[in-house]
Amino acid sequence: MRVQWIAVVVGALLTSACGLENQAQPSLIGPADLGLSITMTASPDQLPRDGSSQSVITLSARNPQNQPIAGERLSLSLSGAPTGAAISQSEVTTNSQGTATFTVTAPSQGSTGNSIVVVATPVGTNADNARARVLSIIVNPANAAAPTAAFTVSPTTPEIGQLVTFDASTTTDEGVACTSCAFTWDFGSDGIATGRIVTHTFTSAGSFIVRLTAVDSTGSASRVAQQTVVVTGTTIPIGLAVTSSPATPIAKQAATFTATATAATNHRIVSYQFVWGDGDTNNTNSPVIQHTYAQAGQYLLTLTVRDDLGQSSTANVVITVASGLTVSISGQTPPNPTNGQTVTFTATATSNVASSITKYEWDLDGDGSYETDTGTTPTASRAYASGTTIVGLKVTDSRGVTQTATRTVTVP
């Protein structure tokens, strides 16, 4: 380029003899840069004095047409850096996008100096392009004072079992939010935790002195803040009851059961457990549920409810289930038997549901065994000696539901 410029001057001298004595020879050094653009950016552009944090430096090289320059070599160094600051490499070469990256590590604790100067110098045969480029990274002031520990509590008056959030974001160090502090929490004999924001659930009521210890990044300066947190108790769910529709369920027919319970103020029931007394159990978050009992009888239903604090209450309810059958030993012949005389019994059975009678079984000797099966025939006979016998009858319908009846026979 310098040769071309001189050629132009010589050409001008040859074509004009005027003013030769006024012509000045141009500088043989030439301009410092001939369009080479080198830029550097740092992320982050500030570093603490911890000896480990890093800033990523991105270097970009472009020609006079603002096009990326690939393969541009640059030597790297630090100038006047605080003790402990370091650069990841001594040289980089730009890639096809005209960029290169490297890192700078923060100075150590106790170092002096408020900035790190990064120097990048193009490497090559063209001395005109060898001007160094510099970038400054700010180093935070040395940590000379302990942090000011502070925290908030939400909710401020929690209940037993309620999730409480403790937030130390208001802690400051050197007048700014201490994002590098280490935080330790003591919940007053109810546990410990670490972290800037933590949650805790108190397991009992009372006053708890909560202490926060904040330690700055040097590890040598700490401070404690404390607050008294009053934890209140809550009542367990009360008023447990169960109703059914129909009021007297019928065997083999689904009945609807509705549970009721009252939780403490500002709380709610979240689960219901029904232990039906027939071997079945259901857990649900709804107080309304259907259940079918297979046979008539009385069942002890156990209801357990749980509120949103995990507190529970239990109640027992007796459920009477009807068979839907009306059964009796309506006839006895003779009505007043004598010793050794045969007695004939007649059963009457009706159904108030859609079913038919499929079997009659008899306990004619009063031992509870129902040893005589007469099928669909509603009569049975037996001879009795002197004494009293309680005759039993069990009727089964087409649903498989049974109903029993008895009759006392006295022989003089």
SVG drawing of the C-alpha trace seen along z (x, -y; Angstrom):
<svg xmlns="http://www.w3.org/2000/svg" viewBox="-103 -26 115 116">
<polyline fill="none" stroke="black" stroke-width="0.4" points="0.0,0.0 2.8,-2.5 4.5,-1.7 1.2,-2.5 0.9,-5.8 4.5,-6.8 3.8,-5.9 0.9,-8.2 3.1,-11.1 5.8,-10.4 3.3,-10.4 2.0,-13.8 5.6,-15.2 6.1,-14.0 2.9,-15.6 3.3,-18.9 6.4,-21.0 4.4,-23.6 4.8,-23.7 7.4,-21.0 9.1,-22.9 5.9,-22.9 5.4,-19.1 6.0,-17.3 7.1,-13.7 4.4,-11.6 5.3,-9.7 7.0,-6.4 5.3,-5.0 1.7,-5.3 -1.5,-5.0 -1.8,-2.8 -4.7,-0.7 -5.7,-0.1 -9.3,0.8 -8.8,3.8 -11.5,3.7 -10.9,5.6 -13.6,5.5 -13.9,7.2 -16.8,7.7 -16.9,9.3 -19.7,11.2 -20.0,10.4 -18.1,7.1 -17.6,7.2 -16.0,9.9 -15.9,10.5 -12.7,11.2 -13.2,14.9 -10.4,16.4 -12.8,18.6 -15.5,16.6 -14.9,16.1 -15.7,13.6 -16.0,14.9 -14.3,12.5 -15.6,12.5 -13.2,11.1 -14.3,10.1 -12.2,9.2 -13.6,7.5 -12.1,5.9 -12.9,2.4 -16.0,3.8 -17.2,5.0 -16.8,8.6 -15.5,11.2 -11.8,12.1 -11.0,15.7 -7.6,17.0 -6.6,13.7 -4.1,14.4 -4.0,12.3 -1.7,12.5 -3.4,12.1 -2.2,10.7 -3.3,8.9 -2.0,5.5 -1.8,4.4 -4.2,7.1 -4.9,7.7 -3.2,10.7 -4.7,14.0 -6.4,12.8 -5.6,15.0 -6.2,15.4 -7.1,18.8 -4.6,18.6 -1.9,16.5 -3.1,16.5 -6.3,17.0 -7.2,17.4 -10.5,16.2 -12.9,18.8 -14.9,18.6 -17.2,16.1 -14.3,13.9 -14.6,14.5 -12.7,16.1 -13.4,16.6 -11.3,17.0 -11.8,16.5 -10.5,14.3 -10.5,15.6 -11.3,13.3 -8.5,12.2 -8.1,13.7 -9.6,12.4 -7.6,9.6 -6.1,8.4 -5.8,4.8 -6.7,2.9 -10.1,2.2 -9.8,3.4 -8.4,6.1 -7.0,4.7 -7.2,7.3 -4.7,6.7 -5.2,8.2 -2.6,7.6 -2.8,8.8 0.1,11.1 1.5,11.0 4.0,9.5 2.1,6.2 3.4,3.9 0.6,1.4 -2.0,3.7 -0.1,4.5 -1.8,1.9 -2.9,3.4 -6.6,3.4 -7.6,3.2 -10.7,4.1 -11.2,3.3 -13.2,5.6 -14.2,4.0 -13.3,5.8 -15.6,5.4 -14.2,3.6 -12.7,5.9 -15.2,7.2 -14.3,5.3 -17.5,5.7 -19.8,8.5 -23.2,8.8 -26.3,7.3 -28.5,10.4 -32.3,9.9 -35.3,12.1 -39.0,12.2 -41.6,14.8 -44.7,15.7 -47.3,16.2 -46.2,14.3 -48.4,16.3 -48.5,19.8 -50.5,22.8 -49.3,26.2 -48.5,28.1 -48.7,25.0 -45.9,24.4 -43.9,21.3 -41.5,19.5 -38.4,17.9 -36.7,15.4 -33.2,13.9 -33.2,11.8 -33.2,8.6 -29.7,9.5 -27.1,7.0 -23.3,6.9 -21.2,3.8 -24.5,2.0 -25.9,4.3 -28.0,7.5 -25.7,10.4 -26.2,12.9 -23.0,14.7 -23.7,15.1 -24.2,18.6 -27.3,18.8 -28.0,21.2 -31.3,21.4 -32.1,22.6 -35.8,23.0 -35.6,23.1 -35.4,26.8 -37.7,27.6 -35.0,28.2 -32.4,26.5 -32.0,25.6 -29.6,23.9 -30.3,21.6 -31.4,18.1 -35.1,19.1 -36.3,22.1 -39.6,23.5 -40.4,25.2 -43.4,26.8 -43.7,26.5 -44.9,29.7 -46.2,28.1 -47.7,24.9 -45.7,22.3 -43.1,19.5 -40.0,20.4 -36.9,18.1 -35.7,18.5 -32.1,17.5 -30.5,16.8 -26.7,16.8 -25.3,15.0 -21.7,15.6 -20.2,13.5 -18.1,14.8 -14.8,14.4 -16.1,16.9 -14.7,14.8 -17.5,12.3 -20.9,13.5 -23.9,12.0 -27.0,13.4 -30.6,12.1 -33.5,13.6 -37.2,13.3 -39.8,15.0 -42.4,16.9 -45.6,17.7 -47.2,21.0 -50.9,21.5 -52.8,24.7 -55.9,25.7 -58.8,27.9 -59.2,31.3 -62.3,31.8 -65.5,32.2 -69.1,33.1 -68.6,36.3 -71.7,38.1 -73.0,40.3 -76.5,40.4 -77.8,42.8 -80.3,42.7 -82.5,44.6 -82.4,44.2 -82.4,48.0 -80.2,49.5 -81.4,52.7 -79.1,55.6 -77.8,55.9 -79.0,52.4 -76.6,49.4 -77.2,46.8 -75.8,43.2 -73.9,42.3 -73.1,38.7 -70.4,37.8 -70.3,34.5 -67.5,33.0 -66.5,29.5 -62.8,28.3 -61.2,25.5 -61.8,21.9 -60.0,21.2 -59.3,24.9 -61.1,27.6 -61.6,31.4 -59.5,32.9 -60.1,36.7 -62.7,39.2 -62.1,42.8 -65.1,45.2 -64.5,48.6 -67.8,50.2 -67.7,53.1 -68.2,55.7 -64.6,56.0 -64.6,53.1 -62.8,49.7 -62.9,46.6 -60.7,43.5 -62.1,40.4 -61.9,36.6 -65.7,36.4 -68.1,36.7 -70.7,38.5 -70.2,42.1 -72.2,45.1 -71.9,48.6 -73.8,51.9 -74.1,54.3 -74.4,57.9 -76.5,59.0 -78.9,57.7 -77.7,57.0 -76.0,54.3 -72.6,53.0 -70.1,50.8 -69.1,48.1 -65.9,46.3 -65.5,42.8 -62.1,41.0 -61.7,37.5 -58.5,35.5 -58.1,31.7 -55.6,29.7 -53.2,29.6 -53.1,33.4 -55.2,33.6 -57.7,36.4 -60.8,37.5 -62.7,40.8 -66.2,41.7 -68.2,45.0 -71.8,45.3 -74.0,48.4 -75.6,49.0 -78.7,51.3 -79.3,53.0 -82.6,54.5 -83.0,57.7 -86.1,56.6 -87.8,59.9 -90.6,60.5 -90.2,64.0 -92.2,65.8 -93.1,69.4 -96.8,68.6 -98.3,72.1 -97.9,75.0 -99.9,78.2 -101.0,79.3 -100.8,76.1 -100.5,78.0 -98.5,81.2 -98.1,84.0 -95.0,86.0 -93.7,87.8 -96.2,86.2 -95.0,84.9 -95.4,81.2 -95.6,79.5 -94.4,75.9 -95.4,73.6 -93.3,70.6 -94.5,67.3 -92.0,65.2 -92.6,62.1 -90.2,59.8 -90.6,56.0 -87.9,55.9 -87.6,57.6 -86.8,61.1 -88.3,64.5 -87.8,67.1 -85.4,69.8 -84.8,71.8 -86.2,72.7 -83.8,74.0 -84.9,75.2 -83.3,75.6 -85.8,78.1 -83.8,79.3 -82.9,75.7 -79.1,76.1 -78.7,73.3 -77.4,75.5 -80.3,75.3 -79.9,78.9 -83.1,79.4 -83.3,77.9 -86.8,78.1 -85.9,76.1 -88.8,74.0 -91.3,75.9 -92.3,73.7 -93.1,76.6 -91.1,79.0 -92.0,81.6 -90.5,83.2 -91.6,85.2 -90.9,83.6 -90.5,85.0 -91.5,83.2 -89.7,79.8 -89.2,76.5 -87.5,76.1 -86.8,72.9 -87.3,73.7 -85.4,71.6 -86.1,70.7 -83.7,69.2 -85.1,68.0 -82.9,67.2 -84.2,65.2 -82.9,64.9 -80.5,62.1 -78.8,64.4 -80.1,62.4 -81.2,64.3 -83.7,63.6 -84.4,65.6 -87.3,66.2 -88.0,68.4 -90.9,70.0 -91.0,71.6 -92.5,75.1 -93.5,76.4 -94.5,80.0 -96.0,80.9"/>
</svg>
